[in-house]
Amino acid sequence: MSEKVSNETSDHSMDFAVPAGSGALAESHDLRSILVTSVLNLEKLDIDLYRGTHHWVPRSRRLFGGQIIGQALVAAADSVGENVFAHSLHCYFVRAGDPKVPVLYQVERIRDGRSFSVRSVKAIQHGQPILICQVSFHRDQPSPLQHQFSMPSVPPPEDLLTVEELIQGYLSKPDLAEKAKQGLTKLLADEVPIEIKPVNPPDIQYRRVREPKNLFWVRARGHIGEGDMKLHRCVAAYVSDYSFLGTTLLSFPGQRANFVASLDHAMWFHNIFRADQWMLYETESSWAGGSRGLVQGRLWRRDGVLAASCAQEGVIRVSTVKTDSKL
Ligand SMILES: CC(C)(COP(=O)(O)OP(=O)(O)OC[C@H]1O[C@@H](n2cnc3c(N)ncnc32)[C@H](O)[C@@H]1OP(=O)(O)O)[C@@H](O)C(=O)NCCC(=O)NCCSC(=O)CCCC(=O)O
């Protein structure tokens, strides 16, 4: 596993579906990422059978989809050779994950070809699947055929505020409604193992209708290093589900999301990258209707190389809220 690289659904917690690690996580910034020491560090129970535990659980009290995908990818990647990397995965979330019990991951070796290997992973709780996931791996092959979109031009992460700083700024506003203060304080206490710097922070006081497009810098909290480049894809799988579906809601600031859950998730990995270094996540929702929304995303290395593409459909049930209050 080594290759070097140079380089809940409450109303508007979704537009701020961003981590706000305080306390222990913020202090452990320079230590090894909790994602690799805990969340993605599966216990091997038998051949192709693993057990994963939880770290951060969203307020919906169902397991975070990114955690399940990341763990499924760890399990699948353990069954392929050193220089074989995941190039795509396709998952369905078929049941809500229960945060009270661990998740079992059962890997089926579907085929090992000369260039490609395919694995099927079932995530199981209480004897039933919560996620079904197909992962395809590819041995690195050179090709003269190459192209990619260009990375959007945005300020570098050094020029932007972290979510914690943004929230502190909102909290210091004297006219902030009590309900908003409580919501933001809860967000600050969340221990999400990801750091985020929004390019266009949400205007929480005067929610404006925005295009269903978002841009933010993101990286795993803590150090991962170059030792295991496969692990960076698993971390990216975790990260890619965060604040993704919320893109759909940006155009509907007057709607309270009563029920939001991702139905499926797909990813394509294009180039090697470090998930503990800042990457730009560009997300957009091309469609919403029938209580569902579709989102597409691109993860860019900061040197402009397209690292991964993602797509997800989710169920989104909303109700209209009064917008005359401050939050
Ligand atoms: C998607 C579902 C819920 C589908 O199952 P289902 O039995 O068909 O469920 P359902 O009928 O849709 O009911 C679910 C819920 O929706 C309610 N409902 C149903 N129809 C309506 C309606 N017309 N109006 C208003 N409410 C309705 C039902 O009463 C259910 O509510 P309940 O759960 O009983 O409180 C299920 O397969 C499931 O739970 N899959 C797992 C989804 C998941 O856990 N995904 C990963 C986590 S979500 C995530 O990580 C996104 C992060 C967001 C972010 O940070 O950006």
The ligand as a Gaussian input file, in Angstrom:
#p B3LYP/6-31G(d) Opt

LIG

0 1
 C      -33.575000       5.805000       2.538000
 C      -34.396000       4.935000       3.465000
 C      -34.931000       5.778000       4.617000
 C      -35.569000       4.403000       2.661000
 O      -36.295000       3.477000       3.467000
 P      -37.876000       3.486000       3.470000
 O      -38.314000       2.418000       4.384000
 O      -38.337000       3.400000       2.079000
 O      -38.154000       4.872000       4.186000
 P      -39.233000       6.032000       3.925000
 O      -40.551000       5.468000       3.548000
 O      -38.648000       7.017000       2.993000
 O      -39.311000       6.644000       5.396000
 C      -38.216000       7.299000       5.999000
 C      -38.781000       8.342000       6.954000
 O      -39.497000       9.325000       6.202000
 C      -40.852000       9.351000       6.629000
 N      -41.676000       9.536000       5.448000
 C      -41.967000       8.622000       4.499000
 N      -42.745000       9.202000       3.547000
 C      -42.947000      10.475000       3.921000
 C      -43.644000      11.579000       3.368000
 N      -44.308000      11.482000       2.225000
 N      -43.620000      12.748000       4.028000
 C      -42.960000      12.875000       5.171000
 N      -42.268000      11.873000       5.752000
 C      -42.260000      10.695000       5.136000
 C      -41.109000       8.030000       7.289000
 O      -42.119000       8.133000       8.240000
 C      -39.766000       7.758000       7.938000
 O      -39.621000       8.543000       9.129000
 P      -39.062000       7.878000      10.466000
 O      -37.690000       7.385000      10.120000
 O      -39.996000       6.765000      10.761000
 O      -39.063000       8.999000      11.449000
 C      -33.580000       3.736000       3.981000
 O      -33.177000       2.941000       2.913000
 C      -32.377000       4.188000       4.754000
 O      -32.499000       4.654000       5.893000
 N      -31.194000       4.058000       4.128000
 C      -29.970000       4.514000       4.745000
 C      -29.698000       5.980000       4.423000
 C      -28.490000       6.448000       5.163000
 O      -28.370000       6.183000       6.352000
 N      -27.546000       7.112000       4.458000
 C      -26.305000       7.481000       5.035000
 C      -26.427000       8.508000       6.091000
 S      -26.973000      10.067000       5.486000
 C      -25.528000      10.933000       5.378000
 O      -24.531000      10.500000       5.821000
 C      -25.559000      12.255000       4.688000
 C      -24.763000      13.262000       5.456000
 C      -25.374000      14.611000       5.222000
 C      -24.317000      15.680000       5.240000
 O      -23.575000      15.791000       6.240000
 O      -24.260000      16.420000       4.281000

